[in-house]
Amino acid sequence: MKAAFPALALLRAAGFAWPENARLAIGTPRARVVGLFMRLWDAPPAAVTLGRTVFVPEAAYFARLGPAGQAALLAHEAVHIRQWQQLGAWGFLWRYVREYFRTRREGVGTHDPRRGIDLEREALAVERDVRAALETGKAGEILV
C-alpha cells in the first residue's frame, strides 16, 4: 500500500495503523464480482473483506467518500482483517453467517449499533472512533 494514499495518511494521523499484510482492491474486476455476489446476499456493500483483502466494488463511490470517509471505511475493514486473522476463515464465516441469520430472524439490520452482527458492531465502533478523531483533530491510539 502506498504511503502517499491520503486515506492511509489520515488513518495514521488518527492513531490507527493499517495492517502491513493487507491488500486493497478498488474497482477491480475481482472487486466488482465480489460486490455482485454480496448484492445477492444483502444490500450493495461499500466494501467487503475476505481474509486480508478489502474489496471496494465501486471506485467512483470510494472516490466520492473523500479521504476522511475513505479512512473511516478502511478502519472498519481493517477490523474485519483482524477478525479474520483471529477467528480463522471458517470461524469468521460461521460467526458472521450465524449472526446474519439471527438479525434477519429478528428483523434487525446487520449494522444496527445495538443488535446487529457482533463483528460489524465492533468494526462500526472503530469506524466511529476514527471519524471522531478526524473531526476533532485529536489523534490518539485507536485499538483495532
N, C-alpha and C positions, 0 to 999 in steps of 0.2 A: 504494500500500500504506500502510495506516495506521501511523503511528509507535507508536501505543498497542498494537499487536498484540504480546502478551507474547513469542511465539517470536522475533520480529524483534529485540526489545529484548535478549533473551538472546544472539542471534547477534552483535549489536554488542558486547555485554559480553565475548564470547569473542574479539573482534578480527576478526570476519567481517562483511563488508558484503554485504547483499542487493543484487542488480543493480537499478539505477534503473529500467530499462525492463521489468522482469519483471512478469508477471501471475500471480495465484494464483486458481484456481477450485476451491473446496472444496464437494463435494456438489452441484454444479450439474447440471442435466440434461446438459449437454455433457460434464462430467467423468464422469458415470455412463456415458455412451455410450462414451467413450474407455476407461474401465475394462472395460466389457463386451467391447469389441473386443480389448483386450490379454489378457483372460482366455482368449479363443480361441487366442491365440498362446502364452501361457505361464501361469504361476501368477497369481492375482489380485494386481495391483500395489498397493503403498501409495500410489504416485504415479507419474505419467508426465509427462515433459517433452517438449513439442513446440514447437520454436522457443524463444520467450521466455515461454511459458505453462506453468505447472505445474498439472496436473490431479490433484486428490485425489478419487477417485471416492466414497469413503465419509466423510461428515462425522463420523459417530459414531466411526469408527476414529481419525480425526485428533484428535478431542476427547479420546479415551482416552489418547492419547500424552502429554498434558500439555505444558506449554511447553518443557521441555528436550528431550523426544522430538520435538516439532514442529520445534524449532530444528535438531536433528540431521538430520531428514528434509529440511528446506528447504535446509540447507547442501549435502546430497547432490545435490538437484535443481538448485541454483544452479550446481554444477559442470557439469551437463548443459547448462544455458543457455549457459555459456561455451563448451562443446564445440560446440554448435550454431552459435554465432557464429563460432568459429574455423574449423570444417570446412565450414560451409555445410550446407544441408538435405541435399543429395544425398551429400555427403561423410560426414556423420554417419550417415545411414541406411545407406549402403553398408557402412561400417565396422562399425556395430552388428549389422546382419543377417549379415554375413560371420562376425563373431566369435560370434554366436548359434549359427549352424550348426556352427561349429568346436567349441564347447563341447558341443553335443548329440552330435556325432560321437564326441567323446572321453569322453562320459558325465560331464561336469563341470557343476556348477551355474553359472548365469550370474553369480552374485555370489560365486563362490569367490574368496577373497582372494589366491590364488596363480595360478590358471589360468583364472579366469572371464573374462568380457568385459572387455577392457582399459579401455574407457570407464567401466564400472562399478567396476573396481578403483580407478581414480583418484577417483571420487566417494566410494567407501567409505572411502578414506584420509582425505579431508577430513571426512567424517561422523565418523569415529573421533576426529580432532583436535578437533572441536567438542565431542563428548561428553566427552573428556578435559579440555578447558578448562573446561567447565561443572561437571564433577565435582570438579576440584581447585580451582576458583575462580581459576585462573591464566589471566588474559587475555593474549593475545598477538596477533600478526598471523598469521592463518591464510591461507595462499595458496590461491587457488582456481585 
